[in-house]
Amino acid sequence: VGTLSATDIAVNGRTTSATDVDLYRVVLSGTTNLLVTLDWTGANDLELSISNSAGIFVRTVDTASHPETCTLASLPAGTYTIRVGSFSNSGTNYSLTLGSR
């Protein structure tokens, strides 16, 4: 999705099954507090995970409700991958917002 700046990055996506995973890469150019929000409508359950450039998960958010939201404080510069997954075999439209806070 690009390099995070003062303006939030918002993308829309869709999961199609429980095996569908959408990946988004974001670059942090300096130490940043990263806010990630995943929202959708309906009863399906989505999950949100964030990993660093080494592929190590730094946070997973999976509650029984939505939106799924987390803020990671003082992340070092680098490339991070945001993973959106589903626990449902029916399609789910979602919105993903990334911002520095």
Secondary structure, DSSP 8 states (H G I E B T S, - for coil): -EE--SS-EEEEEEE-STT-EEEEEEEESSSEEEEEEEEE-SS--EEEEEE-TTS-EEEEE--SSS-EEEEEEEE-SEEEEEEEEES-SS-EEEEEEEEE-
